[in-house]
Structure formats: C-alpha cells, structure tokens
Amino acid sequence: MRLLRLAVEKQRWDLAAHTIVLVAARLLNNEEKPHASKRETKKRRPKGQSER
C-alpha cells in the first residue's frame, strides 16, 4: 500500500487507479488477506528430511 500512498501524494491518479485494481484482482483471485504475512503458511520439509 506504500505505492498507493506515494501515487496519491504525487497526484499520479493513473498509477493510483492501477494499484487499486491490482490489489482488488489479487484479493479476488487468490483470496488473500490484505495484511497477511507470507510467513503465516506452514513450511514443508522435503521428503526424507528428518525434524531436528
């Protein structure tokens, strides 16, 4: 969302609109949470690797 803030401050309305559309499309396609961390997903170990 930093990009959206910067676009509004610089009055780049085309960039602001594209940013909003991109975020909305990602939310609809991937059902992502807007403030979710990528690290929240459980990491998987390769087969055959034991837990330490």
C-alpha positions in Angstrom: 0.0 0.0 0.0 3.0 2.3 0.1 2.7 2.5 -3.7 -0.8 3.8 -3.4 0.2 6.4 -0.8 3.0 7.6 -3.0 0.8 7.8 -6.1 -1.7 9.9 -4.3 0.9 12.2 -2.8 2.4 12.8 -6.3 -1.1 13.1 -7.7 -0.5 10.2 -10.2 -4.1 9.2 -10.5 -3.4 6.7 -13.2 -0.9 4.8 -11.0 -3.3 5.0 -8.0 -6.1 3.5 -10.1 -3.9 0.7 -11.4 -2.7 -0.1 -7.9 -6.3 -0.3 -6.6 -7.3 -2.6 -9.5 -4.3 -4.8 -9.0 -4.9 -5.3 -5.3 -8.6 -6.0 -5.9 -7.8 -8.6 -8.5 -5.3 -10.3 -6.3 -7.8 -10.4 -3.4 -10.5 -11.9 -5.7 -8.2 -14.5 -7.4 -6.1 -15.7 -4.5 -8.5 -15.0 -1.6 -5.5 -13.3 0.1 -5.9 -11.3 3.2 -4.7 -7.7 2.6 -2.4 -7.6 5.6 -1.4 -11.2 5.9 2.2 -12.2 6.2 3.7 -14.6 3.7 5.3 -16.5 6.6 2.0 -17.5 8.2 1.8 -20.6 6.0 3.4 -23.7 7.3 6.7 -24.6 5.8 7.0 -28.1 4.4 10.1 -30.3 4.6 11.4 -32.2 1.6 10.7 -36.0 1.7 13.3 -37.9 3.7 14.4 -35.0 5.8 14.0 -35.6 9.5 13.0 -33.0 12.0 15.8 -31.6 14.2 
